[in-house]
């Protein structure tokens, strides 16, 4: 049996089992969402870079979140669009593994950045007098670099465990991109260690950080309720509600997919959930921050007025 095995050099992504007309419709719709994702996050990033009033720790972290969201979408959506146009077009083995690595890197980094952003809000609201000392630029840069480095290193661990596995067929991945669990199911060897590491990694970057965020926001809520000024309380609630929407969308879907019961949801259901996670989350984040944040809207207005004049 082992002598007759041949290594797989390419995979076929099954994507979504739909008729041609529906696939063309989805291609146009997802292309629009993809452009809106890049445009929305690009606008947020541009505003933060060009407007000196947004050169604060909170917007520094938000600029990196915008970069991660754009990279996150770019790691999965283009291949999905190709599959909608040419369902039978294969993806090379190296390209598939690279996509898995990039997706995990950006996903881990976003998890850690969201924790850093919640810590920033905790310090700003619970310790406002010491905010400038605690959240110095040196600390902000260190926290951001740490998030990027650990995100890449965690993905590298999965890559090192994935590469030695033999893939001898079948070569059809039941997903719209090379998602790590879907890829592991095609391996011709025991993947128990890999699956355990995926679960352990999910717990370390999802459950742990999510718990820290919940605790920090409990303290933030208590601090907000103690604010006597109605305007100050409203501003704090507005900023924190934007963050909570982003946290809920990102962690909620991710925990269901990678930490929840593996047999509690259908494969197709998790596929659509991951579509929401990788396409709609990055698109919604800039909308949430721009619609709920007066400073971002004011910066956008100043830039538009400047262009008109």
Buried (B, 14 or more C-beta within 10 A) or exposed (E): EEEEEEEBEEBBBBBBEEEEEEBEEBBEEBBEBBEBBBEBBBBBBBBBEEBEEBEBBBBBBBBBBBBBBBBBBBBBBBBBBBBBEEBEEBBEBEBBBBBBBBBBBBBBBBBBBBBBBBBBBBBBBBEEEEBEEBBEEEBBEEBBEEBBEBBBEBBEEBBEBBEEBEBBEEBEBBBBBBBBBBBBBBBBEEBEEBBEBBBEBBBBBBBEBBEBBEEBBEEBBEBBEEBEEEEEBEBBBEBBEBBBBBBEBBBBBBBBBBBEEEEEBEEEEBBEBBBEBBBBBBBBBBEBBBEBBEBBBBBBEBBEEEEEE
